[in-house]
Amino acid sequence: QVQLVESGGGLVQAGGSLRLSCAASGIRFGIHTMGWYRQAPGKQRELVATVTSGNSTNYADSVKGRFTISRDNAKNTVSLQMNSLKPEDTAVYYCNARFISFHYWGQGTQVTVSS
């Protein structure tokens, strides 16, 4: 059974930092592209950042220079370091694992940035 379990969300003031982590089980972690997506109230889920099995990264323009995604294949984890947080970063953040057409999702973790 595939499980993606996120942790690290919370409430932070604008300009602050948070680090999200996602622990994966039930998949061959090393071959999956791992990613973080977010969904704000009333909006569609959007890509935040991804990291491939070869460690190539991709970021949404809105988070470039502020967020950093990383993976640890030995621990089957993917992390998202979020710095200089803005109120518009407020959303539920979801961990995603993707291999070819297979997608797996975590349950989400709330990030709230106060102004």
C-alpha positions in Angstrom: 0.0 0.0 0.0 1.4 3.4 -1.0 1.6 6.0 1.7 2.8 9.6 1.5 2.7 11.3 4.8 3.4 15.0 5.0 4.5 16.9 8.1 5.8 20.4 9.0 2.9 22.7 8.1 1.7 25.4 10.5 1.2 29.1 11.1 4.0 31.5 10.4 4.3 35.3 9.9 5.1 36.8 6.6 8.8 36.7 6.0 9.2 33.5 8.0 10.2 30.0 7.1 8.8 26.5 7.2 10.1 23.1 6.2 7.7 20.5 4.9 8.7 16.8 4.8 7.0 13.9 3.1 7.8 10.3 4.0 7.0 7.7 1.3 6.4 4.0 1.6 5.1 1.3 -0.6 6.8 2.6 -3.8 10.2 2.3 -5.4 11.0 5.8 -4.2 14.2 6.3 -6.3 12.4 6.0 -9.7 9.6 8.4 -8.9 9.5 12.1 -9.6 8.6 13.7 -6.3 6.8 16.9 -6.0 4.9 19.4 -3.9 1.6 20.9 -5.0 -0.7 23.4 -3.2 -4.3 24.3 -3.2 -5.7 27.6 -1.8 -9.4 28.0 -1.0 -11.4 28.5 -4.1 -8.4 27.8 -6.4 -7.2 24.9 -8.4 -4.3 22.7 -7.2 -1.1 24.0 -8.6 2.5 22.7 -8.9 5.0 24.2 -6.5 8.1 22.2 -7.2 9.3 18.8 -8.4 12.5 16.8 -8.3 13.2 14.0 -10.7 14.9 10.7 -10.0 18.0 12.3 -11.5 17.7 15.2 -9.0 16.6 17.8 -11.6 14.4 20.4 -10.1 11.6 22.5 -11.4 9.8 25.4 -9.6 6.7 27.5 -10.1 7.7 31.1 -11.0 5.9 32.3 -7.9 8.3 30.4 -5.5 11.6 30.5 -7.4 14.4 31.8 -5.2 12.3 31.3 -2.1 11.6 27.6 -2.0 14.0 24.6 -2.3 12.9 21.0 -2.9 15.2 18.2 -2.0 15.0 14.4 -1.8 16.8 11.7 0.3 16.6 8.4 -1.5 18.1 6.6 1.4 15.3 7.7 3.7 12.5 7.8 1.1 11.8 11.4 1.9 11.2 14.7 0.0 11.4 18.1 1.7 10.4 21.6 0.8 12.3 24.4 2.5 10.1 27.5 2.3 11.7 30.9 3.0 10.5 34.5 2.8 6.9 33.2 3.0 4.1 35.5 1.8 0.4 35.5 2.7 -0.3 34.3 -0.8 1.6 31.1 0.0 -1.3 30.1 2.3 -2.7 26.8 1.1 -2.9 23.1 1.7 0.4 21.5 0.5 0.3 18.1 -1.0 3.2 15.6 -1.6 3.1 13.8 -4.9 4.9 10.8 -6.3 4.8 10.2 -10.1 6.1 7.4 -12.3 4.9 7.4 -15.9 1.1 7.6 -15.6 1.0 6.6 -11.9 0.3 9.4 -9.4 0.1 9.1 -5.7 -0.9 11.9 -3.2 -0.5 12.6 0.4 -3.3 13.8 2.6 -2.0 17.4 2.7 -0.7 19.7 5.3 -1.9 23.3 6.0 0.4 26.2 5.7 -0.9 29.6 6.8 1.1 32.7 6.4 -0.2 35.8 8.4 0.5 39.3 7.3 
